[in-house]
Amino acid sequence: MSPISSPIVALFLTFFLLLSAADAFNITKILGSFSDYSTFNDLLTQTGVASEINDKKSVTVLVVSNSQISGLSSQPKDTIKKMLSIHVVLDYYDKAKVDKVPSKPLTLTTLYQQSGKAQNQQGFLTMTRVGKQVSFGSAAPGSSHDSIFVKQVTTQPYDISVLEISNVINVAITSSPSYAPNASPPRKALAPGPNKSPLASPPKTTQSDIPAADAPSTTTHSDAPDNTSAASIASASAILFIFASACFMLTMI
């Protein structure tokens, strides 16, 4: 049975190794060992960003402590997902690599860039050394760069690295679809109320109301005879003129 059992055992071992490679890390379990990042970890799960992180081969997650992320927790779910995706760098950076960052800014690609929703460089980060500190900031115009590298939390070289930064990376909102619904109600508030027909234009309604209020219906009829009589007088005058001219010509003959 050994010749038969050996291929079967080898097959099961290969299958097990493939499963292990497919699930090389689990960010939820990794952060579950650190209570300081429990809020960040919960938001990753609620928004589905955690599963997207686990599907990557090599990432760096920039986490923020519970005391510094309370402001993000109150935002809409779409905004939270966007912001968390910006905190996931699609490359491996541990403390050793961060310590070697030069003063020239490095551009980092984030998970949000892969979503296809990033605008005006919102899907990229810059990492820069300023003196002894290394700062992270959005590459989008108008964004601040005040998120400072604090420490390395944990790593699994060269698959995943978890680094703590001082605060949530601020991204300037330029034209985000998630804010579009909030802009539509003020425009609708300017429309006519329910007692007015939406098909009627206010200027036309006002102009049609003014003659009806200022002048009775007889005024319109009184104008019509004047115009008709004037036209009749003009026609009669023209006929008389032609008749007189004809008579004059006859007398000349």
MOURPE-V600588 format. One line per field, one symbol per residue. phi: phi as a letter, one per 40 degrees, with the letter a starting at -180 (. if undefined). psi: psi as a letter, one per 40 degrees, with the letter a starting at -180 (. if undefined). burial: I if it has 16 or more other ideal C-beta (glycine too) atoms within 10 Angstrom, else O. Layout:
phi = ???
psi = ???
burial = ???
//
This chain:
phi = .cccccccccccccccccccccbcabcccccccbccbccccccccccgcdcccccccaabbccbcdcbbccccccdcccccccccccbccacbbccccccccccdbcbcbcccccgbcbfgccbbbbbcbgcbbbbacccdgccbbcbccaccaabdbcabbbcbcacccbccbacccccccccddcccccccccbcccccdccccccccccccbcccccccccccccccccccccccccccccccccccccc
psi = edddddddddddddddddddddgdihddddeeehdefdddddddddeeddddddeidhihhhiiideeeddddeiiddddddddddehhfihhaddddeehiehhhhhhidddedeehifeeeiihhihgbeihiiiiehheiigehhhdihdiighfdihhhhidihhhhhhdghdeeddeeddddddeiiideiheehhdddddddddddddhidddddddddddddddddddddddddddddddddddd.
burial = OOOOOOOOOOOOOOOOOOOOOOOOIOIOOIIOOIOOIOIIIIIIOOIOIIOIIIOIOIIIIIIIIOOIIOOIOOOOOOIIIIIIIIIIIIOIIIOOOIOOIOOOIOOIIIIIIOOOIIOIIIIIIIIIIOOOOIIIIIIIOOIOIOIOIIOIIOIOOOOIIIIIIIIIIIIOIOOOOOOOOOOOOOOOOOOOOOOOOOOOOOOOOOOOOOOOOOOOOOOOOOOOOOOOOOOOOOOOOOOOOOOOOOOOOOOOO
//
